[in-house]
């Protein structure tokens, strides 16, 4: 499984050993080669042209973009270049700011990601995900007081010295599974999906549950199918807003589907021939191309 899923790290060095080195971080913040990736209300900055690509700013923009509270977050290094991110959601209209030159625009990575360079998509997903975590943890979950950023943006500490709790970035683990029986797989539709889209089944891990048990529970709850041969395939960061998708394949022990109406609009078995015959005009469509769901389906389709 050497192939990386979309939004997974490719060549970024996260520089974890340098996050607490204030001198090193200060040097990188003053280095003219360092780059800044702003995030505005969960949107990333792109250049527009024949294709969308990641828009980087120089660190000279940092003071103009900061409100004094939002500290730059160290993402890591690629080669000799250090990458930082900063949240600028306090700006009502970033178009009025100095960073807005012609040909750049804030947009939702969920719409642009499938057509981007995967290396750039990874950096933007990372920037979006860690800024979202900071937004959600401005206050201490133990005592309610304000927190401040530390360790290059990879932890937040309660400002109440009697509490002094340190909070670390959290990721919500979700299992996603391709369920098969002979030459067919289950695809289901939820109301939140784009029109016509069908996908494999997924759900969030619960406390005290391992991943395989999560797969079995979610599939039984959603469609009434019992599973065996639950096998891990690969995983994908999915910062929309803060998930890790853990991909599995499993064999169904029964075939009668009973979709949970609270979760799904429909669920059906589909054969390889049916799925290979899908066109843009078909009544069903597969998941978006940057998703682990799509990869799980395509890998199964490729197996004759």
SULHUGI-V921482 format. One record per backbone hydrogen bond with DSSP energy under -1.0 kcal/mol. NH is the residue of the N-H (numbers start at 1). CO is the residue of the C=O. Records with the same first field share a line. If there is no record, write none. Layout:
BEGIN
NH: CO / CO
END
This chain:
BEGIN
8: 5
13: 77
18: 15
21: 18
22: 20
25: 21
26: 22
27: 23
28: 24
29: 25
30: 26
34: 31
35: 82
36: 57
37: 84
39: 86
40: 43
43: 40
44: 107
46: 105
47: 53
48: 103
53: 47
55: 45
57: 36
61: 58
62: 59
65: 61
66: 62
73: 85
74: 152
75: 83
76: 83
77: 13
78: 81
81: 78
83: 76
84: 35
85: 73
86: 37
88: 39
91: 88
96: 93
97: 94
100: 97
101: 99
104: 101
105: 46
107: 44
111: 108
112: 108
113: 109
115: 112
116: 113
121: 117
122: 118
123: 119
124: 120
125: 121
126: 122
127: 123
128: 124
129: 125
130: 126
131: 127
132: 128
133: 129
134: 130
135: 131
136: 132
137: 134
140: 145
144: 140
147: 138
148: 157
150: 155
153: 150
154: 150
155: 150
156: 167
157: 148
158: 165
159: 146
163: 160
164: 160
167: 156
172: 242
174: 244
175: 203
176: 246
177: 201
178: 248
180: 250
181: 184
184: 181
185: 270
186: 179
187: 268
188: 199
189: 266
193: 190
197: 194
198: 285
199: 188
201: 177
203: 175
205: 173
209: 206
214: 210
215: 211
216: 212
217: 213
218: 214
219: 215
220: 216
221: 217
222: 218
223: 219
224: 220
228: 251
231: 249
233: 247
236: 245
238: 243
240: 238
243: 238
244: 172
245: 236
246: 174
247: 234
248: 176
249: 231
250: 178
251: 228
252: 180
253: 226
258: 223
260: 222
263: 260
264: 260
265: 189
266: 189
268: 187
270: 185
272: 183
275: 271
276: 272
277: 273
278: 275
282: 279
285: 196
291: 288
295: 291
296: 292
297: 293
298: 294
299: 295
300: 296
301: 297
302: 298
303: 300
END
